[in-house]
């Protein structure tokens, strides 16, 4: 069965549904990055063309399923309309620059294996696989510190009150803000 838009759409809908249901983005981004890792590894190898074609399934489905999760994760974790707007514009702009990068790294003289192109893609996937758990660890730690501070304040009977304006100005540094994992 050939790769169709339907396969990609189904995977994307499943990822989006469970990501929202579990209120977690990172496991689905990790799944998408892992699919890309498998696919690019198949394509850079000396495997037969059928295997490489199958690897392309993993690349397309993994990348199309992970990217909306990354954008929504960023939107969840940036508070304040200006910070969120600028942050998302930067990330989407850099992501769109990928088309220009692809034109340079996938050179016709590297055909048919495109080792340089696949290696650069594997490098970017590797960077994602390295930084994703680091960011999750940092977000968990910050959330834990805020939970502990809130719990301690409740035990002491303290009621630190911030106005709505103060909380808006604090953005993602507000004591009641929790990062989405």
Secondary structure, DSSP 4 states (H G I P E B T S, - for coil): ----HHHHHHHHHHHHHHHHHHT--HHHHHHHHHHHHHHHHHHHSS--HHHHHHHHHHHHHHHHHHHHHHHHHHHHH--SHHHHHHHHHHHHHHHHTHHHHHHHHS-GGGTTT-HHHHHHHHHHHHHHHHHHHHHHHHHHHHHHHHHHHHHHHHHTT------HHHHHHHGGGSTT-----
